[in-house]
Amino acid sequence: MSSPAGGSQKSFWDHLEELRWVFLRAAVVLITLFVVLFFFKGLLFDTVVLGPARDSFWLYRLLGLEPAIKLVNIDVTAQFFIHIRIAFLAAVVLAFPYLVFELWRFVVPALYEREKVAFRKALGLGGGLFYAGILCGYFIVMPLVMYFFAGYRVSDAVENTFNLSSYISVFTAMVFMMGILFEFPSVILVLSSLGVVDRQKLKSFRKYALVIVLILAAILTPTGDPFTLMVVSVPLYLLYEFSIALCGK
């Protein structure tokens, strides 16, 4: 009996063995990148992670903002485990294209030709969109969020000094959330290729999509000012229009 791809059918244990090798190869790549990144602590934190916490960050200079963000650490072990966490997440980001390739290589034998084309396009597009989302979250969303919270006070008697762990949690959430949100067109591409959605359905949903985008933008950047809302909502809505363009008629 042949598989959709035209090859011989493999047993459950054959697939399990292939999956085991996928995990092993992915683990080797991730561990290697993690070790390398772990020893570049200065570049990883001073240049990248803590960039949006500095007054000299490019967006603050561009908009003439002075966030005055102060970070402290109140946990004995926090800095060490944060170092491990960020090094691993950075390894995942850098290894993303390879991880996608491994996923593709594992699932492709089980796909029909039409499905292969759809998934190949979606995975290629998804890789680029993931990095675009990461960059948008890092260079735009994260600094705007930090600027808002650095200046927000319930009373002038209370000064904002942020715990490092709290900052890292917001940083990873904002940056990775944007990376995930930017995957929307690649998901739509697959669903469209499989006949689940079409261009007309997405067009008819435009007004609801705009409301959802505005809500997401308000959640991601709770600054309350129209400019910040526009800066975040416009790229998200353009992703929806891009998804419509990708859909078949």
MITI-210902 format. One record per residue: residue in three letters; x, y, z of N, C-alpha, C in turn. Coordinates in pm, whole numbers, padded with zeros to 5 digits, always signed. Each point is the difference from the previous one (the first is absolute). Layout:
// residues N
AlaXYZXYZXYZ
...
This chain:
// residues 249
Met+00085-00120+00000-00085+00120+00000+00088+00124+00000
Ser-00032+00097-00085+00085+00118-00013-00053+00114+00084
Ser+00089+00089+00034-00033+00121+00076-00046+00107-00096
Pro-00059+00111+00049-00041+00109-00088+00113+00053-00086
Ala+00122-00007+00052+00115+00052-00074+00049-00098-00106
Gly-00056-00122+00004+00038-00095-00103+00100-00104+00047
Gly+00047+00007+00124+00095-00095+00051-00070-00114+00072
Ser+00075-00095+00052-00058-00110+00074-00042+00045+00138
Gln-00107-00065+00046-00054+00037+00130+00094-00047+00110
Lys+00022+00086+00098+00087-00034+00112-00082-00035+00121
Ser+00060-00081+00087-00070-00040+00122+00006+00112+00103
Phe-00080-00017+00105-00002+00097+00110+00139+00015+00060
Trp+00073-00111+00014+00131+00003+00063+00103+00069-00091
Asp-00019-00012-00131+00088+00072-00093-00018+00150+00015
His-00126+00043+00009-00028+00143+00019+00052+00049+00134
Leu-00013-00084+00101+00049+00036+00133+00151+00015+00000
Glu+00068-00087-00073+00146+00009-00010+00042+00127-00074
Glu-00073+00035-00106+00029+00123-00073-00022+00122+00089
Leu-00109-00004+00077-00030+00112+00089+00108+00014+00107
Arg+00051-00113+00046+00107+00003+00101+00123+00070-00055
Trp+00035-00030-00126+00116+00065-00062-00025+00148-00025
Val-00124+00036-00031-00034+00142-00016+00026+00074+00131
Phe-00046-00056+00110+00021+00063+00131+00148+00006+00036
Leu+00073-00106-00033+00143-00002+00033+00077+00106-00079
Arg-00027+00010-00130+00069+00101-00081-00037+00141+00045
Ala-00128+00021+00028-00043+00131+00048+00064+00033+00134
Ala+00010-00099+00088+00060+00021+00131+00148+00036-00012
Val+00070-00067-00090+00144+00029-00020+00019+00145-00046
Val-00081+00043-00096+00010+00137-00051-00033+00101+00110
Leu-00108-00025+00073-00041+00092+00107+00104+00008+00111
Ile+00053-00114+00041+00099-00002+00108+00128+00071-00043
Thr+00042-00024-00126+00120+00067-00050-00017+00152-00001
Leu-00112+00047-00052-00027+00144-00002-00013+00056+00141
Phe-00064-00078+00088-00017+00045+00139+00136+00021+00068
Val+00091-00096-00017+00132+00010+00062+00075+00122-00053
Val-00005+00020-00132+00069+00115-00059-00059+00130+00054
Leu-00133+00011-00002-00065+00123+00045+00020+00024+00149
Phe+00008-00107+00077+00017+00014+00144+00131+00073+00033
Phe+00103-00023-00082+00130+00062+00026+00012+00140-00062
Phe-00105+00044-00072-00003+00137-00051-00101+00081+00080
Lys+00015-00005+00131-00094+00065+00090-00009+00150-00022
Gly+00114+00066-00019+00000+00144-00019-00078+00042-00123
Leu+00025-00068-00112-00071+00031-00124-00148-00031+00014
Leu-00031-00114+00061-00138-00045+00012-00085+00094+00086
Phe+00057+00044+00113-00079+00082+00092+00023+00149-00021
Asp+00125+00045+00008+00026+00144-00008-00042+00060-00134
Thr+00021-00075-00108-00032+00053-00132-00144-00028-00042
Val-00049-00122+00026-00129-00041-00053-00113+00011+00104
Val+00003-00086+00100-00114-00012+00092-00027+00129+00076
Leu+00103+00066+00048-00019+00121+00079-00003+00127-00085
Gly+00007-00016-00132-00006+00115-00088-00123+00087+00021
Pro-00122-00058+00002-00121+00081+00020-00010+00063+00139
Ala+00089-00035+00091-00002+00059+00134+00093+00120+00010
Arg+00068+00033-00110+00097+00112+00001-00059+00121-00070
Asp+00031+00118+00053-00048+00125-00060+00053+00020-00141
Ser+00113-00065-00031+00063+00017-00130-00059-00090-00109
Phe-00101-00080+00035-00060-00090-00099-00054+00083-00116
Trp+00012-00052-00121-00024+00079-00122-00141+00061-00005
Leu-00103-00074+00045-00136+00051-00008-00022+00117+00095
Tyr+00063-00008+00118-00011+00112+00095+00065+00125-00058
Arg+00116-00016-00062+00069+00114-00060-00079+00056-00119
Leu-00060-00091-00078-00078+00042-00116-00121+00083+00040
Leu-00068-00043+00108-00122+00067+00044+00025+00105+00108
Gly+00127+00014+00041+00032+00098+00103-00052-00039+00137
Leu-00001-00128+00031-00053-00050+00127+00113-00026+00099
Glu-00031+00015+00128+00096-00029+00107-00069-00088+00104
Pro+00007-00131-00018-00076-00090+00087+00051-00012+00144
Ala+00128+00022+00024+00060-00009+00135-00036-00133+00067
Ile+00036-00109-00066-00030-00135+00052+00112-00046+00092
Lys-00037-00041+00121+00097-00049+00098-00028-00147+00028
Leu+00105-00083-00008-00014-00143+00026+00082-00040+00122
Val-00061-00088+00081+00071-00055+00115-00025-00150+00006
Asn+00081-00068+00078-00020-00143+00023-00015-00024+00148
Ile-00106-00070+00039-00024-00026+00143+00000-00149+00033
Asp+00035-00081-00099+00003-00145+00019+00144-00049-00014
Val+00046-00080+00095+00139-00046+00001+00036-00075-00128
Thr-00087-00089-00043+00033-00087-00115-00057+00051-00133
Ala-00074+00109+00002-00074+00044-00120+00090+00026-00118
Gln+00111+00071+00019+00083+00039-00114+00060-00122-00071
Phe+00039-00099+00078+00057-00121-00061-00103-00073-00085
Phe-00121-00019+00056-00102-00074-00074-00058+00083-00115
Ile-00001+00130+00013-00040+00085-00111+00101-00010-00114
His+00127-00008+00036+00106-00018-00099-00024-00129-00079
Ile-00030-00107+00069-00028-00128-00066-00124+00010-00089
Arg-00105+00060+00054-00126+00011-00073+00014+00080-00130
Ile+00064+00113+00009+00016+00085-00118+00093-00063-00103
Ala+00107-00065+00047+00090-00068-00093-00073-00110-00077
Phe-00086-00072+00070-00077-00106-00067-00100+00058-00099
Leu-00073+00103+00040-00099+00061-00089+00068+00061-00124
Ala+00116+00060+00021+00075+00054-00114+00044-00112-00092
Ala+00037-00114+00057+00038-00116-00081-00119-00049-00083
Val-00119+00001+00059-00120-00041-00073-00026+00095-00118
Val+00016+00129+00024-00022+00099-00106+00098-00022-00115
Leu+00127-00017+00033+00102-00019-00104-00017-00133-00073
Ala-00046-00101+00072-00014-00133-00060-00133-00020-00069
Phe-00086+00099+00003-00136-00014-00053-00004-00053-00144
Pro+00079+00053-00093-00004-00055-00137+00037-00148-00006
Tyr+00099-00040+00079+00038-00141+00000-00110-00087+00061
Leu-00063+00048+00107-00109-00076+00063-00116-00016-00097
Val-00029+00104-00076-00106-00008-00101+00038-00101-00108
Phe+00127+00000-00040+00046-00096-00099-00016-00144+00049
Glu+00034-00024+00125-00015-00134+00057-00147-00041+00004
Leu-00086+00094+00035-00144-00028+00002-00049-00037-00140
Trp+00046+00078-00099-00040-00025-00137+00048-00137-00047
Arg+00124-00032+00030+00057-00127-00045-00073-00119+00062
Phe-00054+00018+00121-00069-00110+00067-00141-00021-00055
Val-00072+00110-00028-00140-00013-00040-00020-00017-00150
Val+00098+00040-00082-00020+00001-00144-00035-00136-00060
Pro+00055-00114+00050-00038-00128-00062-00148-00033+00014
Ala-00067+00058+00099-00141-00033+00023-00095+00093-00074
Leu+00053+00094-00077-00084+00100-00065-00023-00033-00148
Tyr-00118+00038-00048-00027-00005-00141+00068+00120-00068
Glu+00008-00006-00134+00075+00103-00070-00057+00140+00025
Arg-00132+00012+00002-00063+00130+00025+00034+00051+00141
Glu-00001-00091+00095+00032+00036+00138+00147+00038+00013
Lys+00087-00070-00075+00143+00033+00002+00025+00144-00043
Val-00063+00038-00110+00017+00137-00051-00046+00101+00103
Ala-00116-00026+00060-00057+00093+00099+00091+00013+00122
Phe+00045-00113+00053+00084+00004+00120+00139+00056-00030
Arg+00053-00027-00119+00131+00054-00036-00006+00152-00004
Lys-00102+00054-00063-00017+00145-00006-00022+00059+00138
Ala-00084-00067+00081-00032+00052+00133+00122-00001+00091
Leu+00079-00105-00005+00118-00007+00085+00105+00103-00041
Gly+00018+00018-00131+00093+00102-00046-00044+00139+00038
Leu-00129+00028-00021-00055+00130+00036+00001+00020+00151
Gly-00035-00107+00072-00008+00009+00146+00132+00033+00065
Gly+00111-00050-00057+00131+00030+00055+00032+00148-00007
Gly-00025+00059-00118+00024+00143-00016-00091+00085+00086
Leu-00129-00039+00008-00095+00075+00081+00031-00009+00148
Phe+00050-00116+00044+00036-00015+00140+00108+00101+00039
Tyr+00102+00011-00083+00107+00096+00030-00049+00143-00013
Ala-00090+00026-00094-00057+00135-00012-00078+00035+00126
Gly-00074-00096+00054-00074+00023+00123+00090+00022+00119
Ile+00108-00079+00008+00097+00016+00107+00061+00140-00004
Leu+00038+00046-00119+00060+00133-00014-00101+00110+00034
Cys-00124-00017-00042-00104+00098+00031-00024+00006+00151
Gly-00005-00117+00064-00020-00004+00145+00115+00062+00075
Tyr+00122-00022-00050+00119+00050+00069+00020+00150-00020
Phe-00009+00045-00125+00033+00139-00031-00115+00098+00019
Ile-00124-00050+00002-00114+00091+00010-00086-00027+00124
Val-00052-00122+00011-00097-00029+00106+00064+00005+00138
Met+00111-00069+00019+00064-00006+00132+00039+00138+00053
Pro+00069+00084-00077+00036+00133+00054-00122+00085+00032
Leu-00107-00009-00081-00120+00079+00029-00068-00047+00128
Val-00002-00132+00019-00057-00055+00124+00081+00046+00121
Met+00132-00007-00011+00085+00040+00112-00012+00150+00029
Tyr-00011+00080-00105-00016+00144+00020-00128+00031+00076
Phe-00107-00070-00034-00127+00022+00068+00009-00036+00148
Phe+00049-00120+00028+00002-00046+00139+00105+00073+00084
Ala+00107+00045-00065+00100+00078+00075-00058+00132+00048
Gly-00094+00057-00076-00057+00128+00038-00133-00008+00071
Tyr-00057-00121+00010-00131-00014+00063+00014-00016+00152
Arg-00069+00085+00074+00005-00006+00147-00138+00027+00058
Val-00033-00071+00103-00126+00027+00070+00014+00121+00090
Ser+00126+00033+00032+00027+00116+00085+00144+00046-00024
Asp+00025+00130+00011+00136+00052-00014+00090-00045+00113
Ala-00061-00051+00106+00078-00048+00114+00062-00137-00026
Val-00044-00065-00109+00049-00135-00032+00088+00007-00123
Glu+00126-00037+00015+00094+00002-00112+00007-00138-00065
Asn+00007-00003-00131+00009-00126-00072+00144-00049-00009
Thr+00025-00115+00060+00127-00071-00015-00036-00145-00027
Phe+00030-00049-00119-00049-00130-00042+00096-00113+00037
Asn-00061-00110+00042+00078-00121+00027+00046-00060-00133
Leu+00122-00048-00005+00056-00057-00122-00087-00115-00052
Ser-00046-00084+00089-00083-00115-00041-00128+00047-00068
Ser-00060+00106+00052-00121+00055-00060+00028+00054-00140
Tyr+00111+00071-00013+00038+00055-00131+00021-00111-00102
Ile+00068-00106+00039+00028-00112-00091-00130-00068-00041
Ser-00095-00014+00093-00128-00062-00032-00076+00083-00104
Val-00001+00132+00018-00067+00088-00097+00073-00005-00134
Phe+00132+00002+00004+00082-00003-00122-00030-00124-00083
Thr+00006-00116+00062-00023-00125-00074-00144-00009-00050
Ala-00096+00046+00082-00140-00006-00039-00027+00089-00120
Met+00047+00125+00004-00026+00094-00108+00068-00042-00130
Val+00126-00037+00009+00077-00033-00120-00052-00128-00065
Phe-00020-00104+00080-00043-00127-00058-00147+00004-00040
Met-00081+00078+00071-00140+00012-00038-00013+00062-00139
Met+00081+00101-00028-00003+00060-00132+00050-00098-00107
Gly+00101-00079+00035+00047-00101-00093-00109-00101-00036
Ile-00078-00039+00101-00109-00095-00022-00114+00064-00079
Leu-00036+00124+00035-00108+00069-00071+00033+00018-00148
Phe+00126+00022-00030+00040+00019-00139-00008-00129-00082
Glu-00026-00112+00065-00015-00127-00072-00139-00016-00062
Phe-00089+00094+00028-00138-00011-00047-00011-00021-00151
Pro+00071+00075-00084-00012-00023-00145+00042-00140-00044
Ser+00101-00056+00064+00043-00134-00039-00105-00105+00037
Val-00069+00021+00112-00110-00090+00038-00114+00012-00100
Ile-00034+00123-00038-00105+00023-00097+00035-00063-00135
Leu+00127+00007-00038+00045-00059-00126-00026-00150-00003
Val+00029-00069+00110-00025-00144+00008-00150-00028-00006
Leu-00077+00073+00081-00145-00023+00004-00065+00029-00135
Ser+00050+00102-00069-00053+00032-00132+00034-00110-00101
Ser+00121-00051+00006+00042-00105-00093-00079-00129+00022
Leu-00043-00020+00124-00078-00120+00033-00151+00022-00017
Gly-00038+00122-00041-00140+00029-00026-00083+00033+00122
Val+00065+00027+00113-00073+00031+00123-00051+00144-00001
Val+00082+00093-00047-00040+00141-00011+00028+00048-00142
Asp-00066+00109-00037+00026+00059-00131+00004+00152+00014
Arg+00036+00065-00111+00017+00145+00002-00129+00073+00035
Gln-00113-00049-00050-00127+00066+00024-00039-00003+00148
Lys+00027-00112+00065-00030-00010+00142+00082+00100+00081
Leu+00128+00010-00033+00086+00094+00072-00041+00144-00026
Lys-00039+00030-00123-00045+00136-00031-00125+00035+00080
Ser-00093-00094+00012-00124+00027+00073+00024+00015+00151
Phe+00117-00047+00045+00032+00006+00143+00086+00122+00034
Arg+00023+00088-00097+00091+00113+00017-00034+00086+00121
Lys-00126+00040+00013-00037+00093+00107+00022-00063+00138
Tyr-00023-00131+00010+00025-00068+00127+00151-00012+00025
Ala+00074-00024-00108+00145-00010+00012+00059+00130+00050
Leu-00052+00113-00048+00050+00130+00043-00022+00021+00149
Val-00117-00039+00049-00030+00012+00143+00094-00088+00082
Ile+00021-00123-00047+00089-00093+00072+00143+00054+00002
Val+00044+00055-00112+00135+00058-00008+00015+00115+00098
Leu-00099+00087+00007+00006+00114+00093+00002-00047+00145
Ile-00075-00104+00030+00000-00055+00136+00137-00059+00033
Leu+00056-00076-00093+00133-00058+00021+00105+00109+00018
Ala-00007+00103-00082+00095+00111+00009-00013+00072+00133
Ala-00123+00016+00048-00022+00067+00128+00055-00083+00116
Ile-00010-00133-00014+00053-00089+00105+00152+00001+00000
Leu+00058-00005-00121+00146-00005-00012+00066+00131+00042
Thr-00065+00113-00029+00059+00131+00033-00105+00085+00072
Pro-00018-00021+00129-00104+00072+00074+00039+00144+00035
Thr+00051+00073-00096+00041+00138+00028-00116+00097-00005
Gly-00105-00035-00075-00117+00085-00005+00007+00110-00104
Asp+00115+00024-00063+00008+00107-00098-00021-00056-00141
Pro-00063+00077-00089-00033-00047-00135+00123-00037-00083
Phe+00111+00071+00019+00119-00027-00080+00052-00141+00024
Thr+00014-00036+00127+00051-00133+00033-00094-00109-00049
Leu-00131+00025+00016-00100-00097-00047+00012-00019-00151
Met+00023+00108-00072+00013-00007-00145+00127-00074-00041
Val+00111+00027+00069+00128-00061-00032-00007-00151+00008
Val-00075-00051+00097-00010-00145+00018-00112-00060-00085
Ser-00114+00068-00009-00116-00057-00069+00018-00002-00152
Val+00069+00099-00056+00016+00004-00146+00074-00124-00053
Pro+00116-00039+00056+00065-00122-00050-00087-00125+00016
Leu-00074-00008+00111-00085-00117+00021-00113-00006-00102
Tyr-00060+00115-00030-00108-00001-00099+00054-00026-00140
Leu+00119+00052-00030+00061-00027-00130+00027-00150-00019
Leu+00028-00069+00110+00016-00145-00006-00130-00067-00045
Tyr-00112+00053+00049-00130-00055-00040-00024+00022-00150
Glu+00031+00120-00048-00017+00028-00142+00096-00084-00083
Phe+00118-00023+00050+00097-00086-00067-00054-00143-00008
Ser-00067-00043+00106-00060-00134+00001-00108-00013-00106
Ile-00078+00107-00019-00103+00000-00104+00065-00014-00137
Ala+00108+00071-00021+00069-00005-00129+00057-00139-00027
Leu+00037-00072+00104+00057-00134-00016-00104-00103-00034
Cys-00126+00026+00038-00105-00098-00019-00037-00015-00147
Gly-00040-00122-00034-00054-00021-00133-00140+00058-00010
Lys-00049+00017-00121-00131+00059-00023-00110-00094+00042
